[in-house]
C-alpha cells in the first residue's frame, strides 16, 4: 500500500514523491511481526534476507510521520494475531470513528421549532 511505497522509496532512494493529503480520510494498517517469526516467514516463502531492524525502523518512521500529520494509522504485531483478529480490530476502530462523527453531527443539529 501507500505506506509501503513511501517507506521503500525512502529506503532505496527511489526519488518518488507522494501527495499524502489526498488520503486524509483513509485508515492505514501497519502490520509487523517479531524477528523470529519474520525469519520463519522468509524461509518458508524463499524471501531474500534483508536487514530486519532497518526495515522495522523505516516503517515505524513512516507510521510516526503519518500520525504526526493526523492520519489514522493502526499498527498490529501479526506474530500473535490472525488476519481475522486484525480485521475485527479495524472494524471496531471504524465503528468508533463513525460513532464519534454521529455525536459531532448531533451537536451541530439545531431545533428551529
N, C-alpha and C positions, 0 to 999 in steps of 0.2 A: 504494500500500500504506500501511501504518500510518505508516512514516517520512514519507511524503509528506503524509499527513493532518496529522500533528503539525507538520511544517515549515510548511505553508501556513497552518495555524491560527494559528501564531505570526506569520508574515509579514504576514498580513492581519487580525490581531487579531480572529479569529472567536469567541474565548471558549470554545472547546471544551476539554474535558479528557479525558485518556485514562489508564486504569489499565494501564500497560505491564507490570506484574508478571505478568499472566495470559499474557504472551507470552514468558516466561522461556526456554523451550526452542526458540524459533524461531531461524532463521538469517535475518538481514536482509541484503539485497543492495542496496547503494547504487551506482547507475550514474550516471556523469557523463561529460562529454566536453570537449574543448578548445573555446575560444571560436569559432575559425574553423569548426570542424565544426558547432557549435551554430547558428551563423549560417546555414550552408547548409541544415541540417535545418529551421530555422524558415521559411526562404524556400520550400523545397520543399513544406512542409506547410501553408503560409499561417498559421503560428502568429504571434500578435502578439509584437512585440519587447518583452522585459522586461529589467530590469537583470541582466545575466549574473552579475556579481560578487556582487551581493546574493543572488541565487538560490543560487550555489555556496556562499557563506559560510553561508547559512541551513542548507543540507543538511549541511555539514561540522559545524556546531554540533550538530545533531540526532544525527549519527553519533557525535561525541565523547561526547555525553551517554549514548547507548545503551551505548557501550563502557565508560564510567565505571561504569555500573550492572551490568556483567558480561554484557551481551548479546553474542551473536556477530554481528558486522557485517563483511561482506566488501564492499570498495569496488573498482570497476573503471572505468577510463577506457575508454569504448567507442569512442573515436576510432580506436584501433588493434586492437580486439578484435571478433570476430564473436560473435553470440549463442551459437554452438556453443562457442567458446573459453571464454566466461564459464561456460556450463553445465558444461563439463569441469572447470573450476577449482572450481566449487561442489561438484560430486560428489566431487572429490578431498578437499575440506575435510570433507565429511560422512564420507567413509571414514576420514579421520584421526581425527575425533571418535569414531567407532564403535570404532576400534582402541584408543584411549585408554580408553574405557569398558570394553572387554573386558579390558584389562590391570588396571584397577581391580577388576573383578569377580574376576579370578583371584587377586588379592592378598587378597581377602576370603574365599576358599574355605578351608575347614579340612578336614583329613583326620582323621576320628574313628575310623578303624580301627586 
